Every structure is written in structure tokens, then in C-alpha cells.
Amino acid sequence: MGGEQLATRHVICMVSDFFYPNVGGVEEHIFQLSQCLLARGHKVIVLTHVYGDRKGIRYMTNGLKTFYNQSVLPTFITSIPLLRNVFLRERVTIVHGHSAFSTMAHEAMNLARAMGLKSVFTDHSLFGFADMSAIVTNNFLALSLADVNHCICVSYVGKENTVLRANVEQEKVSVIPNALDSQVFRPDVTKRPKDKINIIVMSRLQYRKGVDLQPDIIRYICQRHPHVNFIIGGDGPKRSLLEEVRDEVGDERLSLLGAVPHGQVHSVLVKGHIFLNTSLTEAFCIAICEAVCSGLQVVSTNVGGIPEVLPAHLIHLAHPNVESLTEKLELAIKLEETGRACGAVGDVSGGQEHLPVVRCDAAD
């Protein structure tokens, strides 16, 4: 076994502008995939940009070596000397870029092909085709993926989107859902209040996450259901909208936690009964998997790849508007009050521990 692992051992470089200490789905995915690859006997390093005083080289769990580039400009050429030096010094054999939004990922994949290295790209997002931002990003992506060895998407909707906007051959694109360790996210009903119902929201507070829908939803539910409270974790440019609502309904009805470290997400989830996701576009939502594993009902917008994530009996799908979301929330509240909450705890499609291993095979 050891000889077989040694014969197929790779040095894999994960590259993205999104990594810890920043918190999000891409960051968590890169870290978990890296840990899984390390467990399989490969060497893994991570390249990202500086975050505050986190710069230079840092070592994370299980010796995951992370390079925080201290000088990053949003171009395709400025980091080439650094990237080349790291690829040569670490003897990298596979470069794995993450997120179409990451300039460093595009730069690394192009340099990898010029140096004769294998390259893989994982797309975590859905894009449109008409607005200026999407047009520019899609053109960059088409250039970067023209000579990539393989692409990975997290849902079939995401695959269709990537194939269309980047003009990639379908045979070069695999669909492998994101995964989580369901043993970390376990239900704990002792943490929930018995005389109240808590609705949890955990996301970045930005337009794409549907934060503009949340104020009217909160006002409506708080007015109709005096025993229902909201707990919102996350930060972003739309926070001021929720602060205005908090001033209206009171701190006891709406708690804004700000940015929540990923290690504390589970402790927030287990305080709730219902998880609300209002995303307007989503290739895959790992947060709803974490919520179901933690024993919560899930109410979510029916957009992008979300219908692929969970079976129908574990999720209440709604149209991305206030009326539909409040209707599904009231249904979930009624089920909670009558003890008929949907779903069996831990039965999460795509949330089993073996899925990161499948991703490792695809990366290899």
C-alpha cells in the first residue's frame, strides 16, 4: 500500500484569492479537500493573498503549507515570478485553481500550462451572460480554461453554466458535489429554547445572497408570530439594512452576530429550529447541508443547483421573493409547533464523509 501511494504521490498546489482567515464556502472547500489529499499521501500547498497581518508562509492543520502573497495586483502577470518560484521549489505536479473570481487562480493555471504542469479548475459559482462583470469574467475564464486538463463543477446546473460561458468541452467537466464531515455537525436539541422558535441565517450579507428580501420577511414573521426570533450570522455591505430592521423589531427578536468563525458555526446552528437561505443565485449551498446535519428544517430559494443538494423531504423550496419565502417559513413554523418537522437528521444527500475522497480522485 505504501509503495502504491509513493508511486502515485503528487505535489498539489491549491490556488485562490479566497482562503482562511477569510470564511466562506470556497475557503472551507479548499481546506477540507487539502486535508483529504494529505490523508491520501499527497503533498499539498496553498497559494493565496495576504490577509491583514497574515503574510508569508504559515502552517495549518496536518502541515498544510500556505503561502500568503504580500504583493498582489489584479492582473495576469504580476505574480508570475513568485508563482514560478513556488512551483519549482515545491516541485509541484498539479495546479488546482478555485473560483472564477480569483485573479491568482487564473494566473496560476496559465503559468502551469506554460511550465508543462497539469492543471485543474473548480468552479464554485453561477454567472450570467449579459452584465458587464459577467462578460469580462467569462472571457477571462475562457482564456484560462482553453488548455486546462480538467474542470470540476459542484452541480449539474453549474456544469451547464460553465460549458456555455467558457466554451469548454463537456467531456472535460465533472460534477462532484461539495461535501462536509457530518460528524462535526450533529444535532443538539438541548441548546434550543423550548418556548421560542429560532430562525437562523448564515451567509455573507450581500445582494447575491438575497439580503434585500430579508427585511420584509423579518417584519412579517415577527408581526405574525410573537414567539419566533431571528439569529443572523455573517457580515457584508448589506448589514445596514438588517440593522434598521433590528431597531424596529428589537434586539430580542433579531440578533446580528457579525462574522462567525467557521469553528463556531455549529454552535450557532444548534440554537435554531429553522434555517433560512435567500440566495438569488447559487451553484451549491453547503450551508443548508450543515443546517440539516445539525437538525434544522431548511427553507431555501429554488435557484441554481440548490434543488440538487437535498432530497425533497429535507427542504422547503420557495421562489426568490418575499411572498413565497414567508409562505414556506410559516409552513415550517407550523410543522415545528406541531412536532411534525420534515426530514430525518443526518440524511443529507451529498453530505457524507466519502465525498471529499471522490473529489480527490477527480483532482488526481
N, C-alpha and C positions, 0 to 999 in steps of 0.2 A: 504493500500500500504506500509506504513511504517513497519507494523508488518511482512508483507511478505518479505520485504528487510532484516529485522533483522533476520528472521528465516533462510535465505539462505546466510547470510553475511559470507564472507571468509576473512582470512588474507593471502594475496598472496605475495610471495617473488619472485621478478624477479632477476635472477642471470646471469651475463655475464661479461666477461672482456671488453666488448665494451659498453661504456656509456659516457654521457657528462662528461667533456667538449670535449671529442673526438667527431668528427662529421662523420656520415655515415648512411647508411640505417638501420642497426641493431639498432644503438643508437636512431634514430628517432622513429623507430617502438616501442621499449621498452617504450619510454617516452609517446608516444601517446596512446598506449594500457593501460598504467598505469593510465593516465588521464581519459580514458573512464571507466575503472574499478572503479576508485574513484567516478566518477559521478553516478555509479550504486549502490553506497552504501558500497562497499567493502573497506577494508584497504589494501593498497599496500605499500611495501617497496622494495628498490632496493639494491642489493649487487654487488659491482664491486671492481676493484683495484684502488690504488692511482694514480692520475694524477698530477704530479708536486706538488704544494703546496695544492692541493685539497685532503684533507685526513680527516679521522674521519667521523663524521656524519654531513651531510648537508641537509637542507630542500629546496625543489624545489616547483614549482607551485602547488597550492592546497594542500600543506602539504605533498608532496611526500618525504618520509624519505629515504635518500640514505646513505648507509654505504660504505666508501672508505677504503678498507683493506690496511693497511700500510705495510704489510709484506706478499708478495706473491711469491712463488716459483712454477715453472711449474711442479708440481707433484699432485698426487691424495690424499695426506694425510696432507699436511702442514696446510691447512686452516680448518681442521675438528673442532678443539676446538672453533674457532671463529664462524664458521657456526652454530655449535650446540648451542652455547650460544645465538646467534641471533634468531634462530628458537624457542628456549624455551622462551626467554624473550619477544619476539613479539607475541608469541602464533600462529605461522604460521600454516596454514592448507593446503596450496598448494604451492609447489615449482615449478617455471616455469623457466627452463633453456633456454638460447638463444645462438645459433651458435655452430657448431661442433668444431670450433677453440678455444672455450673458456674452458680452464682448470678448472676454477672456476665453470662453469656450470656443467661440468661432475661430479666434486667433490660434488657439492650441491645435484644433483639428486640422486647419490648413497647414500649419507648420509640421504636424505629424506626418501628413501625406508627403510633404516635400522631403522629409527625412527618411521616408520609407517605412514608417511605423504604421501599425494597424490603428484604425480609429473607429469609435462607436459614438453615437449620439442618442441621448434620451430626451424626447420632447415631453414637457410636462403641461403644456398649455394649448388652448384653442385660440385661433386668430381669425379675424375677418379678412375681407379682401378689398374693401372699399376705402377705409380711412387711411390717412397718410402714414400713421405709425405702422399699421399692418403692412402697407405696401413696401415701406423701407425694410422692415424686419423680414418679410417674405423674400425679398430679393437677396438680402444677406444670407438667409438660410439656404436658398437655392444654390448660392455660390459655395457655401460650406459643405453642403451635403452632396455636391456633384461627384465627389470622389471618396466619400465615406464608405467604410466596409459594411456597416450595418446600422440601422436605426431601430430604436425601441420607442413605442408609444404605450401609454398607460390605459388606453381604452380603444375600442374599435372606431368610435367617433373621432378620437384623436388621430388614429391612423389615416382615416379618410381625409381629415383636415390637412395633415402633413403631406400626404401624397399629392393633394391638389395644389397646395400653395408652394411647395418646394420642388415639384416635378420629380419626385423620387419614384423609382420602380417599386411596385407593390411587394415584389419578392424580397426586397431588401429591408422591409419593415416588419418587425414582430410586435405583437401585442402582448404585453406582460403586465398585469395589474400591479399597482403598488401593494405593499404588504406591511403588516405590523406584527409585533410579538404580542399575541393575545394574552399571554401570561402576565404581562405588565399592566394591561387594562382589564381589571376584574371588578365586578360589581361589589358594592359595599352599602347595603341599604341602611346601615346604622348611621351613616353620615347625612342621610336625608331628613329634612323636617317632616313630621307626621301630620301636622295641621296646615301645611302650606304646600304648594306645588311650585318648584323652581324650574324655569326655562333657561337653558344655558345656550349662549352663543360664544363660539371661539373662532375668531378669524381676524385677518387684517382689516382695519376699518377704512376701506377704500371703495370706490364706485363699483369695481368689478365684483365685489363681494355682496352687492345689493344693500349696502348700509342705508341708502336713501329710502328703502322700503321699511326699515325697522322702526323709525319714529312713529308712524301711523299705526303700525302693528302693536307697538307697546302701549300707546294711548288707548287703543280699542280694547285690548285684553285687560289692561289694568282697570278700565272703567266697568267692564262686564264681569270680571272675576276678581273680587277683592282679596282672595286667598292665593292669587298667582303672582309671583315675583320673577324678575329677570336678573340674570347674572351674565355680564358680558366681559369676556377676556379678549385682549388684543388692543393694538394701537394703530394710528394712521391718520391721514388727513381729514377723515370724516368724523373724528371723535367729537368735534364741537356740536354736531347735530344731536348726538346722544346726550351730551352734557345739558343741552337745552331741555330735552325731554326729562332728564333726571331732575332738573329744577322744577318741572311741572308736577311730576308724579311723586317725587320724594326719594331720598336715599334708600329708604327701607324697601321700596318697590323696584328700584333699578340700581344695581351695583355695577360700577365700571372699575374693573380690576387693572386696566392698563395691560402692558405687555406681560405675558405669563411665560416664564421659562418652561421648556418642554418637560423637564422633570417634575413640574408641579401641575401639569395639565390634568393628570388623572385625579389628583386631589380636588380639583375644581369640578370635574365631570361627575364624580360620585355624589356631589351635593345636589345634583339635579334629577329631575324626573323626565324632562323632555329636552331634546337638543334641536335647535333651530338653525338651518342653513339657508341663507337667502341669496346665494351666488347667482349672478346673471350669466356667467359662463364658467365652465369647469370641465377640464378633461377627466379628472379623477379627484374625488374628495376623501382624503384619508381621515379627516376629522369625523366623518359620520361613521366610519368603521370603529374608531376609538370610542365614540359615544355608545354604539350598540354593544361593544365588548364590555363597556362599563355599566350596562344595564339600563340605558335610557331609550325611550321612544325617540324616533327621528322624524322630523318634519323638514322637508327639503324641496327646493325648486327643482322642477323636472327639466333640466338643461344639460347639454353636453353629454358627457359619459356617466353622469350620476345614476341613471337607470340601470347601468351595467354593474354598479358597485354592490348593491344589496338586493336580495330577493324581495318580492313584493310584500311579504308578510312582516318584514322588518322595517319598512319605511313608508311614510305618508308623503306622496309626491304631489306637488302643487304647481300651478302656473306661476311665473315670476311676477306676481302682482299682489297688492295688499289684500284684496278680497279673497283670493284663493288661499293664500297663506294663513290668514286668520281663520278661514273655514276649517282647514286641516288642523290648525292649532287647537281650535275648540273641540274637534273630534278627539284629538289626543288627550286633552284635558278631561273630557267626559270618560274616556277609557281608563284614565288614571284614577278618577274619582270612584269608578265602579269596579276597580280591580281587574279590568279586562285589557290591560296594556298589551299591545301587539308584540309578537316576537319572542323567541327563546334566547336568553342571554348567552352570548358567546358564539351563536351560529352566524358567523359573518362570512359571506362569500368574498373571497379574496383577502381575508384577514388571517389566514392560517400561517403558521410559522414556516412551512416549507416553501412559500412563495419567493422569499428572497433568494433561496438556493436556486430556484428555477431561473431567476434573473441572473445569477452568477453564470449559469450555463450559457445564457444568451450573450453575455458580455465576453465570455471566453471564445 
